[in-house]
Amino acid sequence: MKKFFFNSLILILIFLIIYPGNNHAQAKNESDIEMVVQKGHTGSITSISFSPDGEFIASGNKDTTIKLWNIEGILIRTFTGHSLSVNSIAFSPDGKYIASGSSDKTAKLWSINGELIRTFNIPQRGVYKVQFSPDGKYIAAKARNNPET
């Protein structure tokens, strides 16, 4: 059975079945879809990402946290360390790390176990997108430009 994950009234995930040889995503039938309400964040969800193996979902939030959920919707752990909204999250290609970008002018690298590996200070007004390179060796971060520069 496929599931929809909701946090309060904020949609964070939609599962659809993609059939081999079919370029369209569709649910087999309505009985294959179930909605699951998730409670964990206290603010609006700003970013979600699947782990490469599809076993986990990470969600970033205006409440400054990142939450790691298993595919059944059970909260595994909460990552804390940002001081403002988490705007973007991404899993590394091997699924061992999560990168996050925040309005607090930082990008952070976390182990999947919740350990903060490194903080990158970005001199602009906030980080709005992070992404790993396909080989996992680099993290790209999109920051908002300072109006003075």
C-alpha positions in Angstrom: 0.0 0.0 0.0 1.4 3.4 -1.0 1.2 6.3 1.5 0.8 10.0 1.5 2.7 11.8 4.4 1.3 15.0 5.8 2.7 17.1 8.6 -0.2 19.0 10.1 -1.9 20.3 6.9 1.4 20.6 5.0 1.9 18.0 2.3 5.5 16.7 2.5 5.4 13.6 0.3 3.4 12.0 -2.5 4.0 8.4 -3.6 2.9 7.4 -7.0 3.6 4.1 -8.8 5.5 4.4 -12.0 4.8 1.4 -14.2 7.6 0.0 -16.4 7.3 1.2 -19.9 4.9 3.9 -18.9 6.1 7.5 -18.8 3.2 8.6 -16.6 3.0 8.3 -12.8 -0.3 6.9 -11.6 -1.8 5.0 -8.7 -2.9 1.5 -9.5 -6.2 2.2 -7.8 -7.4 4.3 -4.9 -7.2 1.4 -2.4 -3.4 1.5 -3.0 -3.1 5.0 -1.5 -3.2 5.8 2.1 -2.8 9.2 3.9 -0.6 9.3 7.0 -0.6 12.4 9.1 2.9 13.1 10.5 3.5 15.3 13.5 7.0 16.3 14.4 7.8 19.8 13.1 6.3 22.8 14.7 6.6 25.1 11.6 6.1 24.8 7.9 8.0 22.2 6.0 10.4 23.9 3.5 12.2 20.9 1.9 12.0 17.1 1.6 14.4 14.5 0.2 14.4 10.8 -0.3 17.5 8.8 0.6 19.0 7.1 -2.5 17.9 3.7 -1.3 14.3 4.9 -0.8 14.3 3.8 2.9 14.3 7.3 4.5 12.8 10.7 4.0 14.4 13.9 5.4 12.4 17.0 6.0 13.6 20.5 6.6 11.5 23.1 8.4 11.0 26.7 9.5 11.3 25.4 13.1 15.2 25.2 12.4 15.2 21.4 12.5 15.7 18.5 10.1 13.8 15.3 10.7 14.7 11.9 9.4 11.8 9.5 8.9 11.7 5.9 7.8 9.5 5.1 4.8 6.7 4.0 7.1 6.6 7.5 8.6 8.2 6.8 11.9 10.5 9.6 13.2 14.0 8.2 13.5 15.9 11.3 14.7 15.9 15.1 14.8 18.9 17.1 13.7 19.5 20.5 15.5 22.1 23.1 14.8 20.6 25.7 12.5 19.3 28.9 14.1 16.9 29.9 11.3 14.7 28.2 8.8 16.1 25.1 7.0 15.5 25.9 3.4 17.0 22.9 1.6 18.2 19.4 2.3 19.8 16.7 0.2 21.1 13.2 0.7 24.6 12.2 -0.5 24.6 9.7 -3.4 25.7 6.9 -0.9 23.0 7.9 1.6 25.5 8.3 4.4 25.2 12.1 4.7 22.7 14.9 4.5 23.5 18.5 3.5 21.3 21.4 4.7 21.1 25.0 3.8 19.5 27.6 6.1 18.5 31.3 6.4 21.1 31.5 9.1 23.8 31.9 6.4 25.2 28.3 6.8 25.3 25.1 4.9 25.8 22.1 7.1 27.0 18.5 6.5 25.6 15.8 8.8 26.1 12.1 9.1 22.9 10.1 8.7 23.3 9.3 12.4 22.8 13.0 13.3 26.4 14.0 13.9 27.2 17.5 12.6 30.3 17.0 10.5 31.0 20.5 9.3 29.4 24.0 9.1 30.1 26.2 6.0 29.6 29.9 6.7 28.1 31.7 3.6 28.5 35.5 3.6 25.2 36.1 1.8 21.7 36.4 3.3 20.9 32.7 3.4 21.3 29.4 1.7 18.3 28.3 -0.3 19.5 25.2 -2.2 22.0 22.5 -1.5 22.9 19.6 -3.8 25.6 16.9 -3.8 27.6 16.2 -6.9 26.9 12.8 -8.5 30.1 11.4 -7.0 29.4 12.8 -3.6 32.7 14.7 -3.4 31.2 18.2 -3.6 28.2 20.1 -2.3 26.8 23.1 -4.3 25.0 25.8 -2.3 22.8 28.5 -3.8 22.9 31.6 -1.6 20.9 34.8 -1.9 23.1 37.8 -2.9 23.7 40.7 -0.5 22.0 43.8 -1.9 25.1 45.9 -1.1 27.4 43.8 -3.4 
